[in-house]
Amino acid sequence: MNASRHDIEEMDAERRIHRALAHPAFSDWLKSTLRSALECEPLRLANDLELLGHLLRPWSEARLAHHQDGTPVAGAHEPTRQMSRA
């Protein structure tokens, strides 16, 4: 039985994920997230990824901009005003 294009794409993606999991330079957070994602239902994961992008990208870009301007940036464990409202 020949593998479909979708099967090949999935196997290739899983190989890349497992290489990332084995790479020492990737963060523990990323590795934990990848492991968790492998257990998720695909549609739910796709929706969560979209939401994460909308939530985390602007936040991280703003923090990076402040850092580049020399403005102090809250520490990793220090909540920002936006986070404390939740």
C-alpha positions in Angstrom: 0.0 0.0 0.0 1.4 3.4 -1.0 1.3 6.3 1.4 -0.9 9.2 0.5 0.5 12.7 0.1 -1.1 13.6 3.5 0.5 10.6 5.2 3.9 11.6 3.9 3.4 15.2 5.0 2.3 14.0 8.5 5.3 11.7 8.8 7.6 14.5 7.7 6.1 16.9 10.2 6.5 14.3 13.0 10.1 13.8 12.1 10.7 17.5 12.3 9.0 17.6 15.7 11.0 14.7 17.1 14.2 16.4 15.8 13.2 19.6 17.7 12.5 17.5 20.8 16.0 16.1 20.7 17.7 19.4 20.0 19.5 20.8 23.0 19.1 24.5 22.0 15.3 24.4 22.1 13.6 25.6 25.3 11.9 23.3 27.8 8.7 25.3 27.2 8.8 24.6 23.5 9.5 20.9 24.0 6.7 20.5 26.5 4.4 22.3 24.2 5.3 20.1 21.3 4.8 16.9 23.4 1.4 18.2 24.5 0.4 19.2 20.9 1.1 15.7 19.7 -1.7 14.4 22.0 -4.3 17.0 20.8 -7.1 16.6 18.3 -5.9 18.3 15.1 -8.7 20.8 14.7 -8.6 21.9 18.3 -4.8 22.2 18.0 -5.1 24.4 14.9 -7.6 26.7 16.6 -5.4 26.9 19.7 -2.3 27.7 17.6 -4.3 30.5 15.9 -5.3 31.9 19.3 -1.8 31.7 20.7 -0.5 33.6 17.8 -3.1 36.4 18.4 -2.3 36.5 22.1 1.4 36.0 22.4 2.8 37.6 19.2 1.7 41.2 20.1 2.8 40.7 23.7 6.2 39.4 22.8 6.8 42.0 20.1 5.9 44.8 22.6 8.3 43.4 25.2 11.1 43.1 22.5 10.4 46.7 21.4 10.7 47.9 25.0 13.9 45.9 25.5 15.4 47.4 22.4 14.5 50.9 23.5 16.2 50.4 26.8 13.0 50.5 28.7 13.0 47.9 31.5 10.9 44.9 30.8 9.0 43.0 33.4 10.7 39.7 34.4 9.4 36.4 33.2 7.6 35.7 36.5 6.3 39.3 37.0 2.8 39.8 35.7 2.2 42.8 33.4 -1.0 44.9 33.8 -2.7 43.1 31.0 -2.0 39.7 32.6 -3.1 40.7 36.0 -6.6 41.6 34.7 -7.4 38.0 33.7 
